[in-house]
Amino acid sequence: MDTLGCMTSGTRSTDLPDAPDWRGISHLALVTPDMDATVRFYAGVLGMRLAATLMAGPMRHYFFEMHDGNTVAFFEVEGMETFAKPAGGPSDRAIQLDHLSFNVPDEYALELLRKRLLAAGSEVTTVVDHGIMRSIYFHDPNGIALEASWWVTDPTGRPTDYTDEGVFADPEPVPAVEELRRGAIESLPKTHLA
């Protein structure tokens, strides 16, 4: 273990092979007990194209396209318990996903989506101003907290500037950020298969 309590491999990030040329998110695999309601919401209400359907063993596995190469996917697990919690809110349950945020091109698109959700009978927040982004929040029929947002100041697709306090606004960043500022992550955690 290192001084931060992380199991480390003794390897620095600069010692690793080149990182891939990331192209976005292929898919996020979520769970639904009702694929029909999920299709009706993601294709009908949100207007995402149902791009593919398949069977993964006994489970349906459906993919909804957001943009070229980017999808959100669902496994249907009949009888699966679902629960809802607000995005960014605490939970008394063990969770690994807080919410899923979809990117829209501008504030006009955000407002149109909000109107579309309201017209479909979905509850949705007013536009929330986070400084570098503006967002709306809503839930799908499975209780999954969703967000749609647009970057007011898009930090992607440009060189990193750790001195830009508009983008790097945490006044007490974690030690790994300081390491990145110096040029490389110095201590890597080991992971294990479940």
N, C-alpha and C positions, 0 to 999 in steps of 0.2 A: 504494500500500500504506500501511496505517496503521502505527503504532508496534508493533502486535502481529503484523505480518506478514500481515494479512488484506487481500485486495483489497476495497475498499469502494466503495460507490455514492455516498458523500457525503450520504446521506440518513439522518436519525434515525428511529427507530421511531415516534416521535410524528408524523412528517410523512406517514405512510402512511394510506391509507383504513382504515376500521374493519375489524377482524379478523372472520372469520365466527363465528357462534354454533356452536362445535364440538359435535358430538353423539356423539363416540366414534370408534372406528376402523371405517370401512366394511369394509375387509378388508386383511389383510396377504397379499401374493402370494408364496408360497413355491414351491419346485420339488420334484417327486417323479419318480422314474423308474418308479414302480409305483402307479398311482392305486387299484387294487383294495386293496392293502395299506394305503394311506393311508385309504381309506374304512373299512376294517375297524378301524383304530386309532381314528380321530377319532370315528366314529359308534358303533362297537362297544365299544371300551374306554373312551374318554372320555365317551361318551354325548351328543356334540354332534349336533344335528339337521342332516342333509344338506339345505341350504336351496335349492340351485340347482346345475344342471350345464349347461355350455355348451361349445361348441367355439370356440376362439380360433385361427383358421386351422387348422393340423393338430393343435393341442394341446387336450386336455381341460382344462377350467377348472372346478373344483368348489368350492363354498362351504359351509362348516360354520358354523352359527349358534351364537354364545355368548350373545347377548342381542339384544333388538330393535335392528336396524341394525348390529350388530357381528358380523363374521365373520372367519374365517381361511380363506384360499383357496389352492388349489394348481394349478399348471400341471404337466401331465404331459409330461416330456421323456424319451422312451424312450432308454435307454442312458446317461443322465446319471450321472456319477460323484457319489457322496455320500461324506461323511466325518462322523465324530462327534468332538466335543470337549466337555469339561465346560463348563457354564454359568459364565461369568466367568473361565474359564481362558485362558491364552495359546495361540496357534496359530502354527505356522510357515507357514501358508497365508494368502493374501490373503482376508479376509472382510469383509463389511459388516454381518452380523447375528450377534450373539453368542448370544442366546436369545430366546425368546418367552415372556412370562409371562401366564397367565390369572388373572383376578380371581375369587375365591370370596367368599361373604358373611361367613364366620366360620371359627373354628378347627375347629368340628365338621365343616363341609363339607370342610375341608382334610384332616382325618383320614379321613373317608369316602372321599375320592378316593384317598388313599394306600392304603387297604384294597382299593379297587376295582382299582387298578393292580397291586398284589401278587397279587390273586386271578386277574387276567388273565395273570399270568406276566411282568409288566414289572418291571424293576429300578427302584427309587425310593429316594431318600434318606429319612432321618428328617426331622422338622420342624426347620428351621433358623430360629433367632430372630435377625432383623436389627434388633431394637429397634422401629422403627415398623411393621415387617411381619414375618410368619412365612411360610415357604415350604417347598415340597418341590420336588425336581428329578428329572427323568426325560428320556428321549429317545423320539422317534417312530421308526417303522421306517426313515425316511430319514436318521437320525442327527442330526436337528435337536434341539438342547437346548431343553427345555421346563421351565417353572416354573409352579406354581400358588401363589398367595399371597393373603393377606387382610391388609388394613390394620389394625394394632393402633391406630395413630393415623393416621386418614385425612387427608392433606393436601389432598385434592381437594374441590371444592364449597364452599369457604370463602375468605374474604379471605386474601391472602398476608401473613404476618408474618415478615419476614426476621430478626427478633430471636429467634424461636423456635428455640433451639439443638437441640431435640429433632427438628425437621424439617430445619433448615438446619445440618447438623452438620459440614460440610467446614470444617476450621480455616483453610484457605488457599484460599478460593473463587477461581475464575477472574475476570478483570477484568469480564466481562459481568455477573456477579452484583452487583458493586459499582455498576455503572451502573444496573441495575434498582433497587437500593436507593435510588439518587438520583432515580429516576423514569422513566428510558427508556434503552433500548439506544442508545448514541451512535454506533456504527460497525457498518454492516451488510455482510456478505460478498456478493459477486456469485456467482451460480451459472451453470452452462452446461449445455446439453443434451449428452448423450454422442453 
